Amino acid sequence: MELAQRLLTCKQCDKRKFDPNTGLVCSLTLRKPEFENDCNDFVIDPKEVAKLNAKAYTAEKESGSSLSTWGVIVIILFVIRFVMRMMRD
């Protein structure tokens, strides 16, 4: 997994932190993400998810469609990830 993809995951994590010299880092390691597929310490940030959903809703509303395909996909992915994480714990 590329760094850009890992950072997208980190942007949705409650344990993210911003370092002015490095950028987005993990608050546990204070480094850029190094996980391969999934971060074992990932905790979803509900505020960030709400922001993403609001952006998707606004973009879809401006385009004229009543149902945001991307918004639904994002929600489904978060639910799947949450369920998988709960099953592991």
C-alpha distances in whole Angstrom, upper triangle without the diagonal:
4,7,8,6,7,10,11,11,13,15,16,17,21,20,18,21,21,22,24,23,20,19,17,16,17,20,20,19,20,16,13,11,9,8,6,6,10,12,15,17,16,19,19,21,24,25,22,22,25,25,22,24,27,25,25,28,30,28,29,32,33,32,34,33,34,30,27,25,22,23,24,20,19,22,21,17,18,21,19,17,20,22,19,19,23,23,21,23
4,5,5,6,9,10,11,13,15,16,17,21,20,18,19,19,20,22,21,17,16,15,15,16,20,20,18,19,15,12,10,10,10,9,10,12,13,17,18,17,20,20,22,24,25,21,22,25,24,21,24,27,24,24,28,29,27,28,32,32,31,34,32,34,31,27,25,22,23,25,21,20,23,22,19,20,23,21,19,22,24,22,22,25,26,24,26
4,5,5,6,9,10,10,12,15,15,18,17,15,16,16,16,18,17,13,12,11,11,13,17,17,16,15,12,8,7,8,9,10,11,13,13,16,17,16,19,19,20,23,23,20,20,24,22,20,23,25,23,24,27,28,26,28,31,31,31,34,33,34,31,27,26,22,24,25,22,20,23,23,20,20,23,22,19,22,25,23,22,25,26,24,26
4,5,5,6,9,10,10,13,15,18,17,15,16,15,17,18,17,14,12,11,12,14,18,19,18,17,14,10,10,11,12,12,13,14,14,18,18,16,19,18,19,21,21,17,18,21,20,17,20,22,20,20,24,24,23,25,28,28,27,30,29,30,28,24,23,19,21,22,19,17,20,21,18,18,22,21,19,21,24,23,22,26,27,25,27
4,5,5,7,9,10,12,13,17,17,15,17,17,19,20,20,17,15,13,14,14,18,19,18,18,15,12,10,11,11,10,10,11,12,16,16,14,17,16,17,19,20,16,16,20,19,16,19,21,19,19,23,24,22,23,27,27,27,29,28,29,26,22,21,17,18,20,17,15,18,18,14,15,19,18,15,18,21,19,19,22,24,22,24
4,5,5,6,9,10,11,14,13,12,14,15,16,19,19,15,13,11,11,11,15,15,14,15,12,9,6,8,8,8,8,9,9,13,13,11,14,14,15,18,19,16,16,20,19,17,20,22,21,21,24,25,24,26,29,29,29,32,30,31,28,24,23,19,20,21,18,16,18,19,15,15,18,17,14,17,20,18,17,20,22,20,22
4,5,5,6,9,10,13,12,10,11,12,14,16,16,12,10,7,8,10,13,15,14,13,11,8,7,10,10,12,12,12,11,15,14,12,14,14,14,17,17,14,15,18,17,15,18,20,19,19,23,24,23,24,27,28,28,31,30,30,27,24,23,19,19,21,19,16,18,20,16,16,19,19,16,18,21,20,19,22,24,22,23
4,5,5,7,9,13,13,11,13,14,16,18,19,16,13,10,12,12,15,17,17,17,15,12,10,13,12,13,12,12,12,15,15,12,13,12,13,15,15,11,12,15,14,12,15,17,15,16,19,20,19,21,24,24,24,27,26,26,24,20,19,15,16,18,15,12,15,16,13,13,16,17,14,16,19,18,18,21,23,22,23
4,5,5,7,10,11,10,13,14,17,19,20,17,14,11,11,11,14,15,15,16,14,12,9,12,10,12,10,9,8,12,11,8,10,9,11,13,14,11,11,15,15,13,15,18,17,17,20,22,21,23,25,26,27,29,27,27,24,21,20,16,16,17,15,12,14,15,11,11,14,14,11,13,16,15,14,17,19,18,19
4,5,5,8,8,6,9,11,13,16,17,14,11,8,8,7,10,12,13,12,11,9,8,11,11,13,12,10,9,12,10,8,9,9,10,13,13,11,12,15,15,14,17,19,18,19,22,23,23,25,27,28,29,31,30,30,27,23,23,19,19,20,18,15,16,18,15,13,17,17,14,15,18,17,15,18,21,19,20
4,6,8,9,7,9,10,13,15,17,14,11,8,9,10,12,14,15,14,14,12,11,14,14,16,15,14,12,15,13,10,11,9,9,11,11,8,10,13,11,10,14,16,15,16,19,20,20,22,24,25,26,28,27,27,25,21,21,17,17,19,17,14,15,17,15,13,17,18,15,16,19,19,18,20,23,22,22
4,7,9,8,11,13,16,19,21,18,15,11,12,12,13,15,17,16,16,14,13,16,15,17,15,13,12,14,12,9,8,6,6,8,9,6,7,10,10,9,12,14,14,15,17,19,19,21,23,24,25,27,26,25,23,19,19,16,15,16,15,11,12,14,12,10,13,14,12,12,16,16,15,17,20,19,20
4,5,6,9,12,15,18,20,17,15,11,11,9,10,12,14,14,14,13,11,14,13,16,15,12,10,11,9,6,5,5,5,9,10,8,9,13,13,13,15,17,18,18,21,22,23,24,27,28,29,31,29,29,26,23,23,19,18,19,18,14,15,17,14,11,14,15,12,12,16,16,13,15,18,18,17
4,6,9,12,15,18,20,18,16,12,11,9,9,11,14,14,15,15,14,17,16,19,18,15,12,13,10,8,5,6,4,8,9,9,10,13,13,14,16,18,19,20,22,24,25,26,28,29,31,33,31,30,28,25,25,22,20,21,21,17,17,19,17,14,16,18,15,13,17,18,15,16,20,19,18
4,7,10,13,16,18,16,14,11,9,6,6,7,10,10,12,12,11,14,14,17,17,14,11,12,8,7,7,9,8,12,13,12,14,17,17,17,20,21,22,23,26,27,28,29,31,32,34,36,34,34,31,28,28,25,23,24,23,20,20,22,19,16,19,20,16,15,19,19,16,17,20,19,18
4,7,10,13,15,13,10,7,6,5,5,8,10,9,10,10,10,13,14,17,17,15,12,14,11,9,9,10,9,13,13,11,14,16,16,16,19,21,20,22,25,25,26,28,30,31,32,34,33,33,30,27,27,24,22,24,23,19,20,22,19,17,20,21,18,17,21,21,18,20,23,22,21
4,7,10,12,10,8,6,5,6,5,9,10,8,9,10,11,15,16,19,20,18,15,17,14,13,13,14,12,16,15,13,16,19,17,18,21,22,22,24,26,27,27,30,32,32,33,36,35,35,33,30,30,26,25,27,26,22,23,26,23,21,24,25,21,21,25,24,22,24,27,25,24
4,6,9,8,5,5,6,8,8,12,12,9,10,10,12,16,18,21,22,20,18,20,17,16,16,17,15,18,16,15,18,20,18,19,22,23,22,24,27,27,27,30,31,31,33,36,35,35,33,30,30,27,26,28,27,24,25,27,25,23,26,27,24,24,28,27,25,27,30,28,28
4,5,5,5,6,7,10,10,13,12,8,9,10,13,16,19,22,23,22,19,21,19,19,19,20,18,22,20,18,22,24,22,22,26,26,25,27,30,30,30,33,35,34,36,39,39,39,37,33,34,30,29,32,30,27,29,31,28,26,29,30,27,27,31,30,27,30,33,31,30
4,6,6,8,10,13,13,16,16,12,12,13,16,19,22,25,26,25,23,25,23,22,23,23,21,24,22,20,23,25,23,23,27,27,26,28,31,30,30,33,35,34,36,39,39,39,38,34,35,31,31,33,32,29,31,33,30,28,32,33,30,30,34,33,31,33,36,34,34
4,6,9,10,14,14,17,15,11,11,12,15,18,21,24,26,25,23,25,23,23,24,25,23,26,25,23,26,28,25,26,29,30,28,30,33,33,32,35,37,37,38,41,41,42,40,36,36,33,33,35,34,30,32,34,31,30,33,34,31,31,35,34,32,34,37,35,34
4,7,7,11,12,15,13,9,8,8,12,14,17,20,22,22,19,22,20,20,21,22,21,24,23,21,24,26,24,24,27,28,26,28,31,31,31,33,36,35,36,39,39,40,38,34,34,30,30,33,31,27,30,31,28,27,30,31,27,28,32,31,28,31,34,31,31
4,6,10,12,15,13,10,9,8,11,14,17,20,21,20,18,21,19,18,19,19,18,21,20,17,20,22,20,20,24,24,23,25,28,27,27,30,32,32,33,36,35,36,34,31,30,27,27,29,27,24,26,28,25,24,28,28,25,26,30,29,27,29,32,30,30
4,7,9,12,12,9,8,7,9,12,14,17,18,17,15,18,16,14,16,16,15,18,17,14,17,20,18,17,21,22,21,23,26,26,25,28,30,30,31,34,34,34,32,28,28,24,24,26,25,21,23,25,22,21,24,25,21,22,26,25,23,26,28,26,26
4,6,9,8,6,5,5,7,10,12,15,17,16,13,15,13,13,14,15,15,19,18,16,18,21,20,20,23,25,23,25,28,29,28,31,33,33,34,37,36,36,34,30,30,26,26,28,26,23,24,26,23,21,24,24,21,22,25,24,21,24,27,24,24
4,5,6,5,6,6,7,10,11,14,16,14,10,12,10,10,11,13,13,17,17,16,18,21,20,20,23,25,24,26,29,29,29,32,34,35,35,38,37,37,34,31,30,27,26,27,26,22,23,25,21,19,22,23,19,19,22,21,18,21,23,21,21
4,6,5,8,10,10,13,14,18,19,16,13,14,10,11,12,14,14,17,17,16,19,21,21,21,24,26,26,27,30,31,31,33,35,36,37,40,39,38,36,32,32,29,28,29,28,24,25,27,24,21,24,24,21,20,24,23,20,22,24,22,21
4,6,8,11,10,12,13,17,18,15,12,12,9,11,12,15,15,19,20,19,21,24,24,24,27,28,29,30,32,34,34,36,38,39,40,42,41,40,38,34,34,31,30,31,29,26,26,27,24,22,24,24,21,20,23,22,18,21,23,20,19
4,5,8,9,10,12,15,17,16,12,13,11,13,15,17,18,22,22,21,23,26,26,25,28,30,30,31,34,35,35,37,39,40,41,43,42,42,39,36,35,32,31,32,30,27,28,29,26,24,26,26,22,22,25,24,20,23,25,22,21
4,7,9,11,14,17,19,18,14,16,13,14,16,18,18,22,22,20,23,25,24,25,28,29,29,30,33,34,34,36,38,39,40,42,41,41,39,35,35,31,31,32,30,27,28,30,27,25,27,28,24,24,27,26,23,25,28,25,24
4,6,8,11,15,17,16,13,15,14,15,17,19,19,23,23,21,23,26,25,24,28,29,28,29,33,33,33,35,38,38,38,41,40,41,38,34,34,30,30,32,29,26,28,29,26,24,27,27,23,24,27,25,23,26,28,25,25
4,6,10,12,15,14,12,15,14,14,16,18,18,22,22,19,21,24,23,22,25,27,26,27,30,31,30,32,35,35,35,38,37,38,35,32,31,27,27,29,26,23,25,26,23,22,25,25,21,23,26,24,22,25,27,24,25
4,6,9,11,10,8,11,11,11,14,15,17,20,21,18,19,23,22,21,24,26,25,26,29,30,29,31,34,34,35,37,36,36,33,30,29,25,25,27,24,21,23,24,20,19,22,21,18,19,22,20,18,22,23,21,21
4,7,9,10,9,11,12,13,16,18,19,23,24,21,22,26,25,24,27,29,28,28,32,33,32,34,37,37,37,40,38,39,35,32,30,27,27,28,25,23,25,25,21,21,23,22,19,21,23,20,19,22,23,20,21
4,6,6,6,8,10,11,14,16,18,22,23,21,21,25,25,23,25,28,27,27,31,32,31,32,36,36,36,39,37,37,34,30,29,25,26,26,23,21,23,22,19,18,21,19,16,18,20,17,15,19,20,17,18
4,6,8,10,13,13,17,18,21,24,25,22,22,26,26,24,26,29,28,27,31,33,31,32,36,36,36,38,36,36,33,30,28,25,26,26,22,21,23,22,18,18,21,18,15,18,20,17,16,19,20,17,19
4,7,10,12,12,15,16,19,21,23,21,20,24,24,22,24,27,26,25,28,30,29,30,33,34,33,36,33,34,30,27,25,22,23,22,19,18,19,18,14,15,17,15,12,15,16,13,13,17,17,15,17
4,6,9,8,11,13,16,18,21,18,18,22,22,20,22,25,25,24,27,29,29,29,32,34,33,35,33,33,29,26,24,21,22,21,18,17,18,17,13,13,15,13,10,12,14,11,10,14,14,12,14
4,5,5,9,11,14,17,19,17,17,21,22,20,22,25,25,25,28,30,29,30,33,34,34,36,34,34,31,28,26,23,23,23,20,18,19,19,15,14,16,15,11,12,15,12,10,14,15,12,13
4,6,9,12,15,18,20,19,19,22,23,22,24,27,27,27,30,32,32,33,35,37,37,39,37,36,33,30,28,26,25,25,22,20,20,20,17,15,16,15,12,12,14,11,8,11,13,10,10
4,6,10,12,16,18,17,17,21,22,21,23,26,26,26,29,31,31,32,35,36,37,38,36,36,32,30,29,26,25,25,23,20,20,20,17,15,17,16,13,12,15,13,10,12,14,12,11
4,6,9,12,15,13,14,17,18,17,19,22,22,23,25,27,27,28,31,32,33,35,33,32,29,26,25,22,21,21,19,16,16,17,14,12,14,14,10,10,13,12,9,11,14,12,12
4,6,9,12,11,12,15,16,16,17,20,21,21,23,26,26,27,29,31,32,34,32,30,27,25,24,22,20,20,19,16,15,16,14,11,13,14,10,9,12,12,9,11,14,13,12
4,6,9,8,8,11,13,12,14,16,17,18,20,22,23,24,26,28,28,30,28,27,24,21,21,18,16,17,16,13,12,14,12,8,10,12,9,8,12,13,10,12,15,15,15
4,6,5,6,9,10,11,12,14,16,17,18,20,21,23,24,26,27,29,27,26,24,21,21,19,16,18,17,14,13,16,14,11,13,15,13,11,15,16,14,15,19,19,18
4,5,5,6,9,10,10,12,14,15,16,18,20,21,22,24,26,27,25,24,21,19,20,17,15,16,16,13,11,14,14,10,12,15,14,12,15,17,16,16,20,20,20
4,5,5,6,9,10,10,12,14,15,16,18,20,21,22,24,26,25,23,21,19,20,18,15,17,18,14,13,17,16,13,15,18,17,15,19,21,19,20,23,24,23
4,5,5,6,9,10,11,12,14,15,16,18,20,21,23,24,23,23,20,18,19,16,13,16,16,12,12,15,14,12,14,17,15,15,18,20,18,20,23,23,23
4,5,5,6,8,10,11,12,14,15,16,18,20,21,23,21,20,17,15,16,13,10,12,12,9,8,12,11,9,11,14,13,12,16,17,17,18,21,22,22
4,5,5,6,9,10,10,12,14,15,16,18,20,21,20,18,16,14,16,14,10,13,14,11,10,14,14,11,13,17,16,15,18,20,20,21,24,25,25
4,5,5,6,9,10,10,12,14,15,16,18,20,19,18,17,14,16,13,11,14,15,12,12,16,16,14,16,19,18,18,21,23,22,23,26,27,27
4,5,5,6,9,10,11,12,14,15,17,18,17,17,15,12,13,10,8,11,12,8,10,13,13,11,14,17,16,16,20,21,21,22,25,26,26
4,5,5,6,9,10,10,12,14,15,16,15,14,12,9,11,9,6,9,10,8,8,12,12,11,13,16,16,16,19,21,21,22,25,26,27
4,5,5,6,8,10,10,12,14,15,15,14,13,10,13,11,9,12,14,11,12,15,16,15,17,20,20,20,23,25,25,26,28,30,30
4,5,5,6,8,10,11,12,14,14,14,13,10,12,10,9,12,13,11,13,16,16,16,18,21,21,21,24,26,26,27,30,31,31
4,6,5,6,8,10,11,12,11,11,10,7,9,7,5,9,10,9,11,14,14,14,17,19,19,20,23,24,25,26,28,30,31
4,6,5,6,9,10,11,10,9,8,6,9,9,7,10,12,11,12,15,16,16,18,20,21,22,24,26,26,28,30,31,32
4,5,5,6,9,10,10,11,11,9,12,11,10,13,15,14,15,18,20,19,21,24,24,25,27,29,29,31,33,35,35
4,5,5,6,9,9,11,11,8,11,10,10,13,14,14,16,18,19,19,22,24,24,25,28,29,30,31,34,35,36
4,5,5,6,6,7,7,5,8,9,9,11,13,13,15,17,18,19,21,23,24,25,27,29,30,31,33,34,36
4,5,5,6,6,8,8,11,12,11,14,16,16,17,20,21,22,23,25,27,27,29,31,32,33,35,37,38
4,5,8,10,11,11,14,14,14,16,18,18,20,22,23,24,26,28,29,30,32,34,34,36,38,39,40
4,6,9,10,10,12,13,13,16,17,18,20,22,23,24,26,27,29,30,32,33,34,36,38,39,40
4,6,9,10,12,14,14,16,18,19,20,22,24,25,26,28,30,31,32,34,35,37,38,40,41
4,6,7,9,12,12,13,15,17,18,19,21,22,23,25,27,28,29,31,33,34,35,37,39
4,7,9,12,11,12,15,16,16,18,20,21,22,24,26,26,28,30,31,32,34,36,37
4,6,9,8,8,11,13,13,14,17,18,18,20,22,23,24,26,28,29,30,32,34
4,5,5,6,9,10,11,12,14,15,17,18,20,21,23,24,26,27,29,30,32
4,5,5,6,9,10,11,12,14,15,16,18,20,21,22,24,26,27,29,30
4,5,5,6,9,10,10,12,14,15,16,18,20,21,22,24,26,27,29
4,5,5,6,9,10,11,12,14,15,16,18,20,21,23,24,26,27
4,5,5,6,9,10,11,12,14,15,16,18,20,21,22,24,26
4,5,5,6,9,10,10,12,14,15,16,18,20,21,23,24
4,5,5,6,9,10,11,12,14,15,16,18,20,21,23
4,5,5,6,9,10,10,12,14,15,16,18,20,21
4,5,5,6,9,10,11,12,14,15,16,18,20
4,5,5,6,8,10,10,12,14,15,17,18
4,5,5,6,9,10,10,12,14,15,17
4,5,5,6,9,10,10,12,14,15
4,5,5,6,9,10,11,12,14
4,6,5,6,9,10,11,12
4,5,5,6,9,10,11
4,5,5,6,9,10
4,5,5,6,9
4,5,5,6
4,5,5
4,6
4
